[in-house]
Amino acid sequence: MKIIILILLVLLIWLQYKLWLGDGGIPEVLELEHEIISVQTEVDRLKERNQALEAEVVDLKKGNEAIEERARSEMGMIKEGETYYQVIGGDNTSAVQGKTDEQ
């Protein structure tokens, strides 16, 4: 009888160890849940970015205004009849750029 109780006690201790500290135990499950949350956050951020890029592609395909705005901001292009001027501050640390219409 004592041997059976001892075997059952050892089995209970072994099962508890597996539950709390073994592979697939509670710490691993908690870590995986945390990883799922962080991956889901990243997926949501990337979905928003994709939607913004998709809207920009549609805008570029449909209208010239978006293309013109992008050419002005990224390439410094100006329209015919406009004058481009650049003002550089006295300390040479910042530059102000501007465009005006000549009429």
N, C-alpha and C positions, 0 to 999 in steps of 0.2 A: 504494500500500500504506500509506503514511504517513497518507493522508487517511482511510482506513478505520479505522485504529487510533485516530486522533484522534476520529473520529465515535463509535466504540465507547466510548472513554474519557469523552467528554462525556455520552453516553447513560448510562453507568454512574454517573457523578457525579450526574446529574439524578435517576436512579432512587433512589439512596441518599438524596438530599435529600428526595425525596417520602416515602420510607420513614420517615426519622427525624424530619423537621420538617414535612411537608406535612399536608394535611387527611386525617384517618383514619390518621395516623402513630402511632407508639408513644406519644408524650406524651398525645395525645388518648385513646388506648385506655386508658392507665393512669388518666387523669382520669375516664373513664366508669366504669371498674371501681370506683373509689373512690366515685363517686356512687351506683352500684348498691348498694354495701354500706350506705351511709348511708340510702338510701331503704328498703332491706329492714329495717334496724333500726327505722326509724320505723313501718313497716307492722306489725312484730311488736309494738311498743309499743301501737299503736292497736288491734290485735286483742285484746291482753290487756285494754285498757280497755273494749272492746266486750263482752267476755265478762263483765267485772265489772258493767257496766251491765245486761246481759241477766239476770244472776243477780239483781240488785236489782229489776228489773221483775217477774220471776217471783215473787220474795219478796213484793213489794208486792201482787201480784194474789192470792196464795194465803193470806197470813196477816195478821192484825191486829197481830201483835207488831212487825213491821217498820214498819208505819204509825205505831203508837204510839211506837216508839223515835225515828222521824224527827220526829214532832210534838214530842216532849219536847226533843230536842237542838236542832232548828232554830227552833222557835217558842216554846219555853219553856212548853209546856202542862203541866198537872198533872191528875191524876185527882181525881174527887170524893172528898172525905175526906182529901186530902193538904194539907199546909201547905207553902207555899213561903216560903223565907227567903233573904235575901241579906246577906252579911257584907262590909262594906267596910273595908279596912285603914286604919290611922291615917294613912298617907302618901298615900292616895287614888290609888296607882299600880296597885293590883290589886284585883280583886273576886272573892270566892268565892261561888258560888251552890250551893244545895243544896235537896233535896226530902225530906220525911219523910212517913211514913204516920201518920195519927192513928188511934188504936184505942181 
